[in-house]
Amino acid sequence: MYLGHNYQEQCTTLSSRLTLELQKEVTLSFCNVVEITTESGKQVQVQGLALRNDVSKEELSVMIEDLDYLHINEIYTHELCMLIAPSKEAVQAYYDRYFKAEVADRVCRKFNFFRDGEGKNEEQIARYEEQMREELAHLHHTV
């Protein structure tokens, strides 16, 4: 599903609101578009948006209440980031995909799958994967 023009209008609206609030120019940095599959099987696009401005998460939350394509990215904490997505279902699919990738990456690194991937103990891998799911549970957000 193509993001369409609505998200562009909403990003422009956000930019205007931030400029008025902060009384200075703002910078919106767009990230790559990612295609994901939602739980219902629908293909959708999600795009990242980083804000490098003096605005709090709470202030931003209020500014985007009526902008249904813009969502605060609850996973990324290094700077204030958002997700541009057509629905909450798409945001949830993004969070689920991110969580699964983090767990898989840690399992692969622990058992050296990046080197040879052979002769691994499946039971040991399953235990470690469950341990990583529990340890990384804080990354698995629900919309």
Secondary structure by P-SEA (a helix, b strand, c coil): ccccaaaaaaaaaaaaaaaaaacbbbbbbbcbbbbbbccccccbbbbbbbbcccccaaaaaaaacccccccccccccccbbbbbcccaaaaaaaaaaaaaaaaaaaaaaaaccccccccccaaaaaaaaaaaaaaaccccccc
